[in-house]
Amino acid sequence: MPNFDMFTPTPTRPRCTTYVHRVPGLSATTTFAAQDSFLGTTITSLQQQHTTTFTLYNLYSPGRPDPVAAILPTIDLLTDCLLMGNLNAHHTWWQGPLPPSARTSLASHTIANWLTENNFPLHNEIANPTHHPQNGGQPSTIDLCLSRGRTTQLVLTLAIDHDTTSDHRSLTATLSIPSNAAPQKAQHCWRKADWGSFASHIQTARMDLSNLQGTEDTLRAVTNITHLIHEATNHTVPMKDPRRQEAPWWNQNLTLAERAVKRAEK
């Protein structure tokens, strides 16, 4: 992905990947990696003379909860972190009442106990399924988002997008982190350009290019033409109004709701 740095637990065939956007003041480094499915990336944001640091743990427990149950105690946890991933663990904490045919495995209990002992609050809405098996099996909640320390206060919302092609729903956590917003550059509104006036402005200049002598004359002519084009553009192409700033209260849940309304209105 362009403009993103990629972090993986292993250089070949990783089962989880973290992408960090390349923006001024944001840096990231791998601080934990195990097997091909467990990754910790420490992210530091230095914005507006304010530093925010937290570790994102991206975890995938292949097929069952046992692998992640075994790896969690080996993590040297930092105080501030966000833990997300498919833990493949069924537990009443995040799934609510389980169907009669289901049972909570020892590994799932181990995961829940470790999260509780390390003060991880859950951001998922309880019993909101994130996995809908393609074989028609019972939907379950196994893709989770939890946090710890000051990172918990940074989490504004957790959105679950059910409009995906996978049997797993995508989770989007929105964090409140100060940013250095780049000043907006003025832009021309080309569809409102007066091209007739543009051509007239160019023709009125009556620039004579018939007697160019050597490289210096040619370069001078190129400079003059460029200046003339810019001048004509400024006179005949209006500027756009500044782009509307995104409302601070807007979040991914509202984006998904807006998309659903537009789809229903078609």
NORVENSUL-V798287 format. One record per backbone hydrogen bond with DSSP energy under -1.0 kcal/mol. CO is the residue of the C=O (numbers start at 1). NH is the residue of the N-H. E is the energy in kcal/mol with one decimal. If there is no record, write none. Layout:
BEGIN
CO/NH/E
CO/NH/E
END
This chain:
BEGIN
1/4/-1.2
3/22/-2.8
5/20/-2.5
7/18/-2.6
18/7/-2.6
20/5/-3.0
21/23/-1.1
23/26/-1.9
25/46/-3.4
27/44/-2.8
29/42/-2.6
32/40/-3.4
34/37/-1.0
34/38/-1.6
36/15/-3.3
37/60/-2.0
38/34/-2.2
39/58/-3.1
40/31/-2.5
40/32/-1.6
41/56/-3.1
42/29/-1.8
43/54/-2.0
44/27/-2.5
45/52/-2.6
47/50/-2.1
50/47/-2.5
52/45/-3.2
54/43/-3.1
55/82/-2.8
56/41/-2.4
57/84/-2.9
58/39/-1.9
62/64/-1.2
65/69/-2.2
66/70/-1.9
67/71/-1.5
68/72/-2.2
71/74/-1.5
72/75/-1.7
75/77/-1.5
80/55/-1.7
81/148/-2.0
82/57/-3.3
83/146/-2.9
84/59/-2.4
85/144/-2.6
86/61/-2.7
91/95/-2.4
92/96/-1.4
94/127/-2.1
99/102/-2.1
105/109/-2.0
106/110/-2.3
107/111/-2.2
108/112/-2.4
109/113/-2.6
110/114/-2.2
111/115/-2.4
112/116/-2.2
113/117/-2.8
114/118/-1.6
115/120/-2.2
116/119/-1.6
121/147/-1.5
125/128/-1.9
130/169/-3.2
131/140/-2.2
133/136/-1.6
140/130/-2.2
140/131/-2.4
142/87/-2.1
144/85/-1.7
145/123/-2.8
146/83/-3.2
148/81/-1.5
148/151/-1.1
149/152/-1.4
151/155/-1.1
154/176/-2.9
157/174/-2.5
159/172/-2.8
161/170/-1.3
162/164/-1.4
167/132/-3.2
170/161/-2.6
172/159/-2.8
174/156/-3.3
174/157/-1.1
175/177/-1.0
179/181/-1.2
187/240/-3.5
188/190/-1.1
189/192/-1.6
190/193/-1.7
193/195/-1.0
194/198/-1.9
195/199/-2.5
196/200/-2.1
197/201/-2.4
198/202/-1.9
199/203/-2.5
200/204/-2.4
203/206/-1.3
214/218/-1.7
215/219/-2.8
216/220/-2.3
217/221/-2.3
218/222/-2.4
219/223/-2.3
220/224/-2.3
221/225/-2.6
222/226/-2.5
223/227/-2.3
224/228/-2.3
225/229/-2.6
226/230/-2.3
227/231/-2.4
228/232/-2.7
229/233/-2.5
230/234/-2.4
231/235/-1.3
232/236/-1.6
233/237/-2.4
236/194/-2.2
238/189/-3.2
247/250/-1.6
251/255/-1.7
252/256/-2.5
253/257/-2.1
254/258/-2.7
255/259/-2.2
256/260/-2.1
257/261/-2.2
258/262/-2.3
259/263/-2.1
260/264/-2.1
261/265/-1.8
END
